[in-house]
Amino acid sequence: MKRQSKNLLPKAIFDREALIQKLSKIKLRFPLGFKRLALIFLVFFALSGYYPALAIPPVKRSTVKAASEQKGEVIAKSFSKPLILPHPGYLSTRFSSYHPGIDIATGFGMPIHPVTSGEVTETGRDIFGLGNFVVVTHENGFSSKYAHMGKIYVKVGDTVTSENTLGEVGLTGRTSGPHTHVEITLDGKYVNPQALLPEIPDMPSPTIPLKK
């Protein structure tokens, strides 16, 4: 059949048809190294504290202007009182387009306080990675979210201040260690919590003991 086609068709047309037949038989195959690399990345993100914000374009941000700075605390005009950290700890993950909050690493079972006064408007368990969480609505369109909680002590409708305890630091959701994922929004848009909260120290580098 191929010999007959070659005799009947001009050489250029025959070569083109032969090339099309060869290309149609080619199956796309990813190299083994690519598959392994993709698997490593999936495992890394599954074990890390990151969770992607599935938004196109990336998550909406809101710029917050600071009114004054005192002892490392940035006080926003929109709040009647200075904000506090939910608990002591270290900054383990920063705010970005694909991580719309910050992670504050601390000890397991550490009490979690709201950053300022407000009303509890949501509690629950997020199946996409955040685990147990609490949302507090504050004045002037602000709200804050606290995730990966081990225990929740409040319910929807509770009025809370920074002296109250929302719950405890846990390991629920996707997390590689005890920390609180903190999100702050203004009118539904994500705000970098570091623009509002007191200064948070970075995670200390591990020290390697010197050999004697």
TORFITI-15723 format. One record per residue (C-alpha): residue number from 1; z, x, y. Coordinates in nm, 3 decimals. Example, Ala and Ser with C-alpha at 12.3 -4.5 7.8 and 13.67 -1.06 7.14 Angstrom:
<sites>
site ronu->1, c3->0.780, c1->1.230, c2->-0.450;
site ronu->2, c3->0.714, c1->1.367, c2->-0.106;
</sites>
This chain:
<sites>
site ronu->1, c3->0.000, c1->0.000, c2->0.000;
site ronu->2, c3->0.086, c1->0.282, c2->0.237;
site ronu->3, c3->-0.242, c1->0.456, c2->0.145;
site ronu->4, c3->-0.442, c1->0.139, c2->0.218;
site ronu->5, c3->-0.268, c1->0.089, c2->0.555;
site ronu->6, c3->-0.340, c1->0.449, c2->0.646;
site ronu->7, c3->-0.710, c1->0.405, c2->0.574;
site ronu->8, c3->-0.742, c1->0.078, c2->0.770;
site ronu->9, c3->-0.536, c1->0.164, c2->1.082;
site ronu->10, c3->-0.596, c1->0.432, c2->1.341;
site ronu->11, c3->-0.366, c1->0.732, c2->1.294;
site ronu->12, c3->-0.163, c1->0.664, c2->1.611;
site ronu->13, c3->-0.088, c1->0.305, c2->1.508;
site ronu->14, c3->-0.006, c1->0.407, c2->1.152;
site ronu->15, c3->0.236, c1->0.678, c2->1.271;
site ronu->16, c3->0.408, c1->0.428, c2->1.501;
site ronu->17, c3->0.454, c1->0.175, c2->1.219;
site ronu->18, c3->0.585, c1->0.446, c2->0.990;
site ronu->19, c3->0.837, c1->0.550, c2->1.254;
site ronu->20, c3->0.949, c1->0.188, c2->1.303;
site ronu->21, c3->1.002, c1->0.151, c2->0.928;
site ronu->22, c3->1.211, c1->0.469, c2->0.917;
site ronu->23, c3->1.423, c1->0.361, c2->1.215;
site ronu->24, c3->1.484, c1->0.018, c2->1.063;
site ronu->25, c3->1.640, c1->0.183, c2->0.758;
site ronu->26, c3->1.880, c1->0.396, c2->0.962;
site ronu->27, c3->2.238, c1->0.270, c2->0.959;
site ronu->28, c3->2.479, c1->0.365, c2->1.234;
site ronu->29, c3->2.761, c1->0.568, c2->1.092;
site ronu->30, c3->3.050, c1->0.718, c2->1.282;
site ronu->31, c3->3.151, c1->1.068, c2->1.177;
site ronu->32, c3->3.475, c1->1.095, c2->0.982;
site ronu->33, c3->3.637, c1->1.295, c2->1.262;
site ronu->34, c3->3.574, c1->1.012, c2->1.509;
site ronu->35, c3->3.741, c1->0.759, c2->1.280;
site ronu->36, c3->4.045, c1->0.983, c2->1.240;
site ronu->37, c3->4.070, c1->1.036, c2->1.616;
site ronu->38, c3->4.051, c1->0.660, c2->1.680;
site ronu->39, c3->4.323, c1->0.599, c2->1.420;
site ronu->40, c3->4.548, c1->0.861, c2->1.583;
site ronu->41, c3->4.508, c1->0.694, c2->1.924;
site ronu->42, c3->4.590, c1->0.350, c2->1.780;
site ronu->43, c3->4.905, c1->0.484, c2->1.615;
site ronu->44, c3->5.005, c1->0.663, c2->1.936;
site ronu->45, c3->4.978, c1->0.351, c2->2.152;
site ronu->46, c3->5.152, c1->0.140, c2->1.889;
site ronu->47, c3->5.453, c1->0.375, c2->1.888;
site ronu->48, c3->5.462, c1->0.442, c2->2.260;
site ronu->49, c3->5.622, c1->0.229, c2->2.527;
site ronu->50, c3->5.284, c1->0.149, c2->2.679;
site ronu->51, c3->5.121, c1->-0.185, c2->2.654;
site ronu->52, c3->4.781, c1->-0.243, c2->2.810;
site ronu->53, c3->4.738, c1->-0.512, c2->3.072;
site ronu->54, c3->4.430, c1->-0.700, c2->2.952;
site ronu->55, c3->4.275, c1->-0.769, c2->3.288;
site ronu->56, c3->3.924, c1->-0.710, c2->3.424;
site ronu->57, c3->3.939, c1->-0.584, c2->3.691;
site ronu->58, c3->4.274, c1->-0.405, c2->3.635;
site ronu->59, c3->4.598, c1->-0.576, c2->3.738;
site ronu->60, c3->4.627, c1->-0.691, c2->4.097;
site ronu->61, c3->4.862, c1->-0.487, c2->4.310;
site ronu->62, c3->5.048, c1->-0.569, c2->4.627;
site ronu->63, c3->5.144, c1->-0.308, c2->4.887;
site ronu->64, c3->5.504, c1->-0.332, c2->5.008;
site ronu->65, c3->5.595, c1->-0.175, c2->5.341;
site ronu->66, c3->5.939, c1->-0.017, c2->5.360;
site ronu->67, c3->6.167, c1->-0.079, c2->5.655;
site ronu->68, c3->6.407, c1->0.213, c2->5.617;
site ronu->69, c3->6.520, c1->0.481, c2->5.376;
site ronu->70, c3->6.882, c1->0.580, c2->5.317;
site ronu->71, c3->7.028, c1->0.799, c2->5.042;
site ronu->72, c3->6.710, c1->0.773, c2->4.837;
site ronu->73, c3->6.701, c1->0.392, c2->4.854;
site ronu->74, c3->6.396, c1->0.216, c2->4.991;
site ronu->75, c3->6.496, c1->-0.116, c2->5.145;
site ronu->76, c3->6.214, c1->-0.370, c2->5.181;
site ronu->77, c3->6.204, c1->-0.606, c2->5.479;
site ronu->78, c3->6.184, c1->-0.901, c2->5.243;
site ronu->79, c3->6.530, c1->-0.848, c2->5.090;
site ronu->80, c3->6.859, c1->-0.928, c2->5.257;
site ronu->81, c3->7.039, c1->-0.669, c2->5.041;
site ronu->82, c3->6.942, c1->-0.325, c2->4.909;
site ronu->83, c3->6.800, c1->-0.329, c2->4.557;
site ronu->84, c3->6.973, c1->-0.149, c2->4.271;
site ronu->85, c3->6.856, c1->0.000, c2->3.944;
site ronu->86, c3->6.907, c1->-0.228, c2->3.643;
site ronu->87, c3->7.106, c1->0.056, c2->3.485;
site ronu->88, c3->7.134, c1->0.436, c2->3.499;
site ronu->89, c3->6.861, c1->0.630, c2->3.326;
site ronu->90, c3->6.545, c1->0.837, c2->3.350;
site ronu->91, c3->6.189, c1->0.745, c2->3.440;
site ronu->92, c3->5.992, c1->0.773, c2->3.116;
site ronu->93, c3->5.671, c1->0.586, c2->3.210;
site ronu->94, c3->5.528, c1->0.534, c2->3.557;
site ronu->95, c3->5.345, c1->0.239, c2->3.710;
site ronu->96, c3->4.966, c1->0.225, c2->3.664;
site ronu->97, c3->4.677, c1->-0.020, c2->3.638;
site ronu->98, c3->4.731, c1->-0.041, c2->3.263;
site ronu->99, c3->5.111, c1->-0.029, c2->3.267;
site ronu->100, c3->5.217, c1->-0.276, c2->3.538;
site ronu->101, c3->5.578, c1->-0.163, c2->3.556;
site ronu->102, c3->5.805, c1->0.132, c2->3.494;
site ronu->103, c3->6.014, c1->0.233, c2->3.194;
site ronu->104, c3->6.372, c1->0.348, c2->3.248;
site ronu->105, c3->6.508, c1->0.529, c2->2.944;
site ronu->106, c3->6.880, c1->0.498, c2->2.873;
site ronu->107, c3->7.131, c1->0.447, c2->2.594;
site ronu->108, c3->7.107, c1->0.171, c2->2.336;
site ronu->109, c3->7.323, c1->-0.129, c2->2.435;
site ronu->110, c3->7.340, c1->-0.037, c2->2.805;
site ronu->111, c3->7.408, c1->-0.348, c2->3.022;
site ronu->112, c3->7.107, c1->-0.462, c2->3.227;
site ronu->113, c3->7.164, c1->-0.598, c2->3.579;
site ronu->114, c3->6.912, c1->-0.775, c2->3.804;
site ronu->115, c3->6.783, c1->-0.554, c2->4.084;
site ronu->116, c3->6.905, c1->-0.813, c2->4.336;
site ronu->117, c3->7.023, c1->-1.174, c2->4.355;
site ronu->118, c3->6.804, c1->-1.453, c2->4.225;
site ronu->119, c3->6.755, c1->-1.729, c2->3.970;
site ronu->120, c3->6.665, c1->-1.684, c2->3.605;
site ronu->121, c3->6.330, c1->-1.862, c2->3.564;
site ronu->122, c3->6.220, c1->-1.744, c2->3.220;
site ronu->123, c3->6.363, c1->-1.594, c2->2.903;
site ronu->124, c3->6.194, c1->-1.540, c2->2.571;
site ronu->125, c3->6.023, c1->-1.302, c2->2.332;
site ronu->126, c3->5.683, c1->-1.152, c2->2.404;
site ronu->127, c3->5.480, c1->-1.097, c2->2.085;
site ronu->128, c3->5.234, c1->-0.859, c2->2.254;
site ronu->129, c3->5.477, c1->-0.570, c2->2.286;
site ronu->130, c3->5.750, c1->-0.645, c2->2.540;
site ronu->131, c3->5.994, c1->-0.803, c2->2.295;
site ronu->132, c3->6.291, c1->-0.993, c2->2.441;
site ronu->133, c3->6.260, c1->-1.036, c2->2.817;
site ronu->134, c3->6.414, c1->-1.206, c2->3.121;
site ronu->135, c3->6.242, c1->-1.301, c2->3.448;
site ronu->136, c3->6.443, c1->-1.344, c2->3.770;
site ronu->137, c3->6.292, c1->-1.502, c2->4.080;
site ronu->138, c3->6.409, c1->-1.361, c2->4.412;
site ronu->139, c3->6.366, c1->-1.449, c2->4.778;
site ronu->140, c3->6.035, c1->-1.441, c2->4.965;
site ronu->141, c3->5.802, c1->-1.456, c2->4.665;
site ronu->142, c3->5.943, c1->-1.164, c2->4.465;
site ronu->143, c3->6.031, c1->-1.170, c2->4.096;
site ronu->144, c3->6.146, c1->-0.910, c2->3.847;
site ronu->145, c3->6.101, c1->-0.885, c2->3.471;
site ronu->146, c3->6.315, c1->-0.690, c2->3.221;
site ronu->147, c3->6.179, c1->-0.627, c2->2.870;
site ronu->148, c3->6.262, c1->-0.468, c2->2.531;
site ronu->149, c3->6.608, c1->-0.622, c2->2.555;
site ronu->150, c3->6.831, c1->-0.624, c2->2.249;
site ronu->151, c3->7.046, c1->-0.917, c2->2.362;
site ronu->152, c3->7.003, c1->-1.180, c2->2.634;
site ronu->153, c3->7.315, c1->-1.323, c2->2.800;
site ronu->154, c3->7.157, c1->-1.564, c2->3.052;
site ronu->155, c3->6.952, c1->-1.882, c2->3.037;
site ronu->156, c3->6.692, c1->-2.045, c2->3.258;
site ronu->157, c3->6.848, c1->-2.192, c2->3.571;
site ronu->158, c3->7.134, c1->-1.941, c2->3.599;
site ronu->159, c3->7.197, c1->-1.796, c2->3.943;
site ronu->160, c3->7.265, c1->-1.423, c2->3.920;
site ronu->161, c3->7.360, c1->-1.134, c2->4.145;
site ronu->162, c3->7.333, c1->-0.760, c2->4.090;
site ronu->163, c3->7.687, c1->-0.771, c2->3.951;
site ronu->164, c3->7.590, c1->-1.002, c2->3.664;
site ronu->165, c3->7.464, c1->-0.879, c2->3.326;
site ronu->166, c3->7.132, c1->-1.017, c2->3.205;
site ronu->167, c3->7.161, c1->-0.860, c2->2.861;
site ronu->168, c3->7.156, c1->-0.527, c2->2.681;
site ronu->169, c3->6.902, c1->-0.251, c2->2.630;
site ronu->170, c3->6.744, c1->-0.281, c2->2.286;
site ronu->171, c3->6.445, c1->-0.184, c2->2.075;
site ronu->172, c3->6.254, c1->-0.512, c2->2.057;
site ronu->173, c3->5.878, c1->-0.512, c2->2.094;
site ronu->174, c3->5.672, c1->-0.194, c2->2.088;
site ronu->175, c3->5.899, c1->0.087, c2->2.194;
site ronu->176, c3->5.958, c1->0.443, c2->2.081;
site ronu->177, c3->6.317, c1->0.452, c2->2.210;
site ronu->178, c3->6.579, c1->0.254, c2->2.405;
site ronu->179, c3->6.455, c1->0.177, c2->2.754;
site ronu->180, c3->6.398, c1->-0.114, c2->2.991;
site ronu->181, c3->6.048, c1->-0.203, c2->3.102;
site ronu->182, c3->6.081, c1->-0.330, c2->3.461;
site ronu->183, c3->5.809, c1->-0.523, c2->3.642;
site ronu->184, c3->5.821, c1->-0.653, c2->3.999;
site ronu->185, c3->5.569, c1->-0.896, c2->4.141;
site ronu->186, c3->5.509, c1->-1.035, c2->4.490;
site ronu->187, c3->5.332, c1->-1.372, c2->4.494;
site ronu->188, c3->5.206, c1->-1.302, c2->4.144;
site ronu->189, c3->5.071, c1->-0.953, c2->4.221;
site ronu->190, c3->5.224, c1->-0.644, c2->4.064;
site ronu->191, c3->5.421, c1->-0.408, c2->4.286;
site ronu->192, c3->5.517, c1->-0.053, c2->4.197;
site ronu->193, c3->5.894, c1->-0.087, c2->4.143;
site ronu->194, c3->5.945, c1->0.271, c2->4.266;
site ronu->195, c3->5.841, c1->0.154, c2->4.614;
site ronu->196, c3->6.147, c1->-0.073, c2->4.622;
site ronu->197, c3->6.415, c1->0.066, c2->4.392;
site ronu->198, c3->6.647, c1->0.360, c2->4.451;
site ronu->199, c3->6.518, c1->0.699, c2->4.338;
site ronu->200, c3->6.494, c1->0.736, c2->3.961;
site ronu->201, c3->6.523, c1->1.087, c2->3.813;
site ronu->202, c3->6.245, c1->1.208, c2->3.585;
site ronu->203, c3->6.306, c1->1.260, c2->3.216;
site ronu->204, c3->6.471, c1->1.603, c2->3.177;
site ronu->205, c3->6.264, c1->1.863, c2->2.994;
site ronu->206, c3->6.403, c1->1.968, c2->2.656;
site ronu->207, c3->6.570, c1->2.306, c2->2.675;
site ronu->208, c3->6.495, c1->2.564, c2->2.408;
site ronu->209, c3->6.803, c1->2.774, c2->2.321;
site ronu->210, c3->6.752, c1->3.146, c2->2.368;
site ronu->211, c3->6.774, c1->3.359, c2->2.059;
site ronu->212, c3->7.053, c1->3.614, c2->2.066;
</sites>
